[in-house]
Amino acid sequence: MQTDDVMPQWKQVCQDCQVKIINALSPQAKGKVERPYGWIQDHLVRICARENVATITQANRILYREVYEYNYKRIHSTTEEIPYLRYQRALKENKSVLRQFLIPPPYQSIKDIFCFRLNRTVDAYRTVSINNLKLRFNNVPIHEEANLPIYPYATGGLSEVRFWYKNKLLDIQKVKTELLKLVHF
C-alpha cells in the first residue's frame, strides 16, 4: 500500500467538503510552500530578540502584527500585490476559488464532519465499544457496522457521539471525553 492510498481523518474531511487534495510532488513545489514559512520564522525570531520579548503574550502580539502587515500592507514578492487587495479584486471579478461552506448531505451538522471518526460493529447486545467503553445503540441491526463521529466540546469535558447507520443519524449520546481515551493534542 502506498502513502496516498491511506485515508487519514483529515483526508476524509476534505473529501466530505469536496476539497481536492493536490500534493506537492517535486522539491520545487514543496520549496514554494516552505520558503515563506522559513522566512516568517526567522523574521519573527529576530523581531522578538530585538524587542526583548519574554512571554508568549508578547510574542503573540508581534505575530498578529506581522500577519496583519503581511495581509494588508506588504506587497507580495511573487504577485506584486497586497494579498487583501488581490483577494478583493478576485471577489469583484468573480475569480475566487473560495466558496461558501455548506454542510454536505447526508450530514446535519459540522459535528458530523469536523470530528474524530470511528467505525464499529454492533455486537449481539446492541452495543459498540470504544477503548473498552460500551455504548448501547438500539437502532442498528446486530453485527452491522455503524459510523461514529465523535465531537469533543471545547469546554466541559464532554464529547458528543453521533451514531450513523447507512447515511442516517439514529442517535446522539454525550460521554465524558476522558472515558473515550482518544488522541490528545
Secondary structure as GFF3:
##gff-version 3
##sequence-region A 1 185
A	DSSP	three_ten_helix	3	5	.	.	.	ID=ss1
A	DSSP	alpha_helix	9	16	.	.	.	ID=ss2
A	DSSP	alpha_helix	27	50	.	.	.	ID=ss3
A	DSSP	alpha_helix	56	72	.	.	.	ID=ss4
A	DSSP	alpha_helix	83	92	.	.	.	ID=ss5
A	DSSP	three_ten_helix	110	112	.	.	.	ID=ss6
A	DSSP	beta_strand	116	121	.	.	.	ID=ss7
A	DSSP	beta_strand	127	130	.	.	.	ID=ss8
A	DSSP	beta_strand	133	136	.	.	.	ID=ss9
A	DSSP	beta_strand	145	152	.	.	.	ID=ss10
A	DSSP	beta_strand	158	165	.	.	.	ID=ss11
A	DSSP	beta_strand	168	176	.	.	.	ID=ss12
A	DSSP	alpha_helix	177	180	.	.	.	ID=ss13
###
